């Protein structure tokens, strides 16, 4: 078992305090958006070489100073680190990535490709010689990026298209507000009402989305007029969440097409302990909150608004799944061993929430192949037939497949239960 040092991504939308507060360390003084725990080649964790004897101690190795990037460690012996089933299914790489995500401001409106789209798009850009660091590069790797988010605090997000009739009702409400106030209705609104009235719902959603994402100055002008009316007191009754979200988004990205696109999407509020999963093609944006995010190990993102970054509209339209969906909530499952698991319909990962009190029976770690663990409260001791490792609050570890089975103990003498999260593959699910 290897304790890890992880990369903190300081994106501008990150919270300056949430991750530091969760992990019990001083804040950096700048935005802290994502803590990456895994072996993605862009920001691999660093594994610390354990010293002989003494759980949790580390000493320099002769050749690497006691520190080795996790992707390099796995490459030395993929079968030992990942297990044969994982290597067969996903190749000789860690198939998942865990992040601690802290959104102080909205992330970009985005969608992730299917595995086929990612492979084809990556190969196409590689063949064209597009610089991997180019701002107009769509595909950073050849993998898809299904994901899930587990809320640690109240967590706000946009997630997938809602029924066209519901979105149409919002724009009908806006039209009625303009009529009552004697204001001229932006020409865009009747066009959207016509789009959303189409009997074929996927066609209706596509028409409205495409009109907004390609509308340029007309959309910016209509957005400014609509937001001005709402700010001036146009009633939001019955549509408060959607319309207040649009007002808030416009405050950060005035005139951006994502402001009105948000009215086509499910607006969700997760309570701490709730989770949602996001398959390929799901248009979404995290708005605010702290959570544990898990995904297939990829950084492929196609943006659709709420960002100053590159938006490739034709590629985006090929990637979006134009279908209304219920919010894909992910309830916990409890196994016969008492493990609390969150299992989205993806083979690459599952999340285990581990609560263990001092003096209580240890919690068996659900492990299928490799696993990573992070402790967010208290201290734990990981115990396997091959050794043990103590992790304090804020610490994390990589557990090779060959280390299983592992039990998680609370450290004796601690006050209150320890809390940890673990990710492994879902190949045994």
Number of C-alpha atoms within 10 A of each C-alpha: 26 19 25 25 21 22 17 19 15 16 14 15 19 25 24 20 19 23 27 16 13 16 18 15 12 10 16 11 8 13 22 26 26 25 21 23 28 29 26 22 15 11 18 21 27 25 25 26 21 20 14 9 10 12 17 19 14 17 13 13 14 7 8 11 11 16 20 20 22 26 21 16 15 20 16 11 12 22 20 16 25 29 18 16 15 25 17 11 12 16 13 20 20 27 26 28 25 28 21 24 29 30 26 21 17 22 21 21 24 23 27 29 28 19 15 12 19 24 16 15 21 22 15 13 16 16 9 9 9 16 12 15 8 9 11 13 19 23 27 20 19 19 25 24 26 28 24 27 25 25 22 20 17 15 23 20 20 24 26 28 28 19 20 25 17 17 25 21 15 20 19 16 18 22 19 14 20 18 12 10 10 9 12 10 17 18 11 16 19 14 14 21 21 13 21 28 17 15 11 10 18 17 17 23 27 18 18 23 26 16 19 21 20 13 15 13 12 16 24 18 16 20 25 18 16 24 23 13 17 19 11 9 10 18 15 16 9 11 16 12 14 21 23 15 19 21 21 14 21 20 12 14 17 18 23 25 27 28 29 28 23 27 23 28 26 23 21 17 17 19 14 15 14 20 23 20 23 23 22 18 22 25 27 24 25 22 23 22 24 26 26 19 23 26 25 22 24 23 19 21 20 26 26 27 23 24 17 10 12 14 18 14 16 10 15 23 18 12 20 22 21 21 19 18 15 12 18 15 15 18 15 18 13 12 10 7 10 11 18 20 21 23 20 24 15 17 20 25 28 26 28 22 19 23 19 22 20 19 13 11 12 20 20 18 25 25 24 23 27 26 28 24 26 26 22 20 19 21 24 30 20 25 22 15 10 11 13 19 19 21 23 19 19 19 21 25 27 26 23 22 22 15 21 20 15 22 18 23 24 27 21 13 8 14 12 12 18 23 19 23 19 23 28 29 26 20 16 11 11
